[in-house]
């Protein structure tokens, strides 16, 4: 079963429903117990303010985590395009036959990397990963053979550039696996539930509670949806567009 965090709209719906129910439960408890004493009312205000403040801090901290991971994925896409482009140029340092082979493999590999960023189908992603691994092995063999048969500083540059290409893919994959930890989501959810419950409990007018108690759950649900959208690299609306890889692929096709 797919992780719920991969679907921001479902995160929004689930969060809104749960928080609205928590607020309604708080309002029902207030109606049953009646107005608290004045000293308890003051304590309640302190607890409510502290809970909502903590909720705002946790949401802000988690949003910062999501944006930093998104920026990291963007930077690594640029680095990967630079590594492939540099190695394409360095391939000319090899013998002509080997250089042509390396360049052809790099073009195929570049197409695979663009598909990695653009696809959202999990089955297709498995096929892309398998073909990428095969191309990586072929690329390494293509530069290793001439470098070992005729060792030279120029061949070493080509080997080093290919090493950067392979490492860049590994760094990218690691960044795509690096998601917001589940405990952070749990802390946000628990704090939001407590905050909604307390807000509902503090509502005195049952008539106004039906509509006005929708505000806090709605705002928090939107925040949760935005965090989930930024945090999911493949299923959300805010994705890393491989513009550097696409631009490089278009440039290489003209050669």
C-alpha positions in Angstrom: 0.0 0.0 0.0 1.3 3.4 -0.9 2.3 5.9 1.8 -0.5 8.4 2.5 2.1 11.2 2.4 2.6 10.6 -1.3 -0.9 12.0 -2.0 -1.3 15.6 -0.8 -5.0 15.8 -1.5 -5.7 12.7 0.7 -3.5 14.3 3.4 -5.7 17.4 3.2 -9.0 15.4 3.4 -7.8 13.2 6.2 -6.4 16.1 8.2 -9.4 18.3 7.8 -11.9 15.6 8.8 -9.9 14.5 11.9 -9.3 18.0 13.1 -12.9 19.0 12.6 -14.1 16.0 14.5 -11.7 16.8 17.3 -13.1 20.4 17.4 -16.6 19.1 17.5 -15.8 16.7 20.3 -14.3 19.5 22.3 -17.4 21.6 21.8 -19.6 18.7 22.9 -17.5 18.3 26.1 -17.9 22.0 26.8 -21.7 21.8 26.5 -21.9 18.8 28.8 -19.6 20.2 31.5 -20.7 23.8 31.3 -18.6 26.9 31.9 -15.5 26.2 34.0 -14.6 28.3 37.1 -12.8 31.6 36.5 -9.4 30.3 37.7 -9.8 27.2 35.5 -10.7 29.4 32.6 -7.4 31.3 32.9 -5.5 28.1 33.0 -7.3 26.9 29.9 -6.3 30.1 28.0 -2.7 29.5 28.9 -2.8 25.9 27.8 -4.6 26.8 24.5 -2.1 29.5 23.7 0.8 27.3 24.4 -0.6 24.5 22.3 -1.3 26.6 19.3 2.1 28.3 19.6 3.8 24.9 19.7 1.7 23.8 16.7 2.8 26.9 14.7 6.4 26.2 15.5 6.2 22.5 14.6 4.5 23.3 11.3 7.1 25.9 10.5 9.9 23.6 11.4 8.5 20.8 9.3 7.8 23.1 6.4 11.5 24.2 6.5 12.6 20.6 6.4 10.4 20.0 3.3 11.7 23.0 1.5 15.3 22.2 2.3 14.9 18.7 0.8 13.2 20.1 -2.3 16.1 22.6 -2.8 18.5 19.7 -2.4 16.8 17.7 -5.1 16.9 20.7 -7.4 20.6 21.3 -6.8 21.5 17.6 -7.3 19.6 17.7 -10.7 21.8 20.6 -11.8 24.9 18.8 -10.5 24.0 15.6 -12.4 23.5 17.5 -15.6 26.9 19.2 -15.2 28.6 15.9 -14.5 27.1 14.2 -17.6 27.9 17.2 -19.8 31.5 17.4 -18.5 32.0 13.7 -19.1 30.6 14.0 -22.7 33.3 16.5 -23.4 36.0 14.5 -21.7 35.2 11.5 -23.8 37.2 13.1 -26.6 40.3 12.4 -24.5 39.8 8.7 -25.3 40.6 7.0 -28.6 38.1 7.8 -31.3 36.3 4.5 -31.3 36.0 4.5 -27.5 35.0 8.1 -27.5 32.1 7.5 -29.9 30.9 4.5 -27.8 31.0 6.5 -24.5 29.1 9.5 -26.1 26.4 7.2 -27.5 26.0 5.5 -24.1 25.9 8.9 -22.3 23.0 10.0 -24.6 21.1 6.9 -23.7 21.9 7.4 -20.0 20.8 11.0 -20.2 17.4 10.0 -21.6 17.0 7.5 -18.7 17.7 10.2 -16.2 15.2 12.5 -17.7 12.6 9.8 -17.5 13.5 9.1 -13.8 12.4 12.7 -13.0 9.3 12.8 -15.2 7.7 9.4 -14.6 5.1 8.9 -11.9 4.3 5.3 -12.7 5.9 2.9 -10.2 6.2 0.0 -12.6 7.9 2.2 -15.2 10.2 3.5 -12.5 11.4 -0.1 -11.8 12.2 -0.6 -15.4 14.0 2.8 -15.6 16.1 1.9 -12.5 17.0 -1.5 -14.1 18.0 0.0 -17.4 19.9 2.8 -15.6 22.0 0.2 -13.7 22.8 -1.6 -17.0 23.9 1.6 -18.7 26.0 2.5 -15.7 27.9 -0.8 -16.0 28.3 -0.3 -19.7 29.6 3.3 -19.2 32.1 2.2 -16.7 33.4 -0.6 -18.9 33.6 1.8 -21.8 36.0 4.1 -20.1 37.8 1.4 -18.0 39.0 -0.6 -21.0 40.9 2.1 -22.8 42.2 3.5 -19.5 43.7 0.2 -18.5 45.0 -0.7 -21.9 46.7 2.7 -22.5 47.1 4.4 -19.1 47.6 8.2 -19.3 46.7 11.3 -17.4 44.1 12.1 -20.1 42.4 8.7 -19.7 42.4 9.3 -16.0 40.4 12.5 -16.5 37.8 10.5 -18.5 37.6 7.9 -15.7 37.3 10.5 -13.0 34.5 12.3 -15.0 32.6 9.0 -15.3 33.0 8.4 -11.6 31.3 11.8 -11.0 28.5 10.8 -13.3 27.8 7.6 -11.4 28.2 9.3 -8.0 25.7 12.0 -9.0 23.0 9.4 -9.7 23.6 7.9 -6.2 23.4 11.3 -4.5 20.1 12.1 -6.4 18.6 8.8 -5.4 19.5 9.3 -1.7 18.0 12.7 -1.8 14.7 11.4 -3.2 14.6 8.8 -0.4 15.3 11.5 2.2 11.7 12.4 3.3 10.3 14.1 6.4 10.6 11.5 9.2 7.4 9.8 10.4 7.9 11.0 14.0 7.7 14.6 12.8 4.4 13.9 11.1 3.1 12.2 14.2 4.2 15.2 16.4 2.4 17.6 14.0 -0.8 15.4 14.0 -0.9 15.0 17.8 -0.4 18.7 18.4 -3.0 19.7 15.8 -5.5 17.3 17.3 -4.9 18.7 20.8 -5.2 22.2 19.5 -8.5 21.6 17.7 -9.9 19.8 20.7 -9.0 22.8 23.0 -10.4 25.3 20.5 -13.7 23.4 20.3 -13.8 23.1 24.1 -13.4 26.9 24.4 -16.4 27.6 22.1 -19.4 28.8 24.1 -21.9 29.3 21.3 -23.1 26.0 19.8 -24.8 28.0 17.0 -21.6 29.5 15.8 -19.5 26.5 16.4 -20.8 24.6 13.4 -19.2 27.0 10.9 -16.5 28.8 12.8 -14.9 25.6 14.0 -14.1 24.8 10.4 -11.5 27.6 10.2 -8.7 26.1 12.2 -9.0 22.6 10.8 -9.1 24.1 7.3 -6.0 26.2 7.8 -4.0 23.4 9.3 -5.1 20.9 6.6 -3.9 23.3 3.9 -0.5 23.6 5.7 -0.3 19.8 6.0 -1.2 19.4 2.3 1.5 21.9 1.2 4.1 20.2 3.3 3.2 16.8 1.9 3.2 18.2 -1.7 6.7 19.6 -1.3 8.0 16.5 0.5 6.8 14.0 -2.1 9.2 14.1 -5.1 7.0 12.3 -7.5 3.3 12.4 -6.7 2.7 16.1 -5.7 2.0 19.2 -7.8 5.3 20.8 -6.8 8.0 18.6 -8.4 11.6 19.1 -9.5 11.5 19.7 -13.3 14.7 18.3 -14.9 15.2 21.4 -17.0 19.0 21.2 -16.9 19.0 17.5 -18.0 16.4 18.3 -20.7 18.4 21.3 -22.0 21.6 19.1 -22.0 19.8 16.4 -23.9 18.5 18.8 -26.5 22.0 20.3 -26.9 23.6 16.9 -27.4 21.1 15.9 -30.1 22.3 18.8 -32.2 25.8 17.4 -32.3 
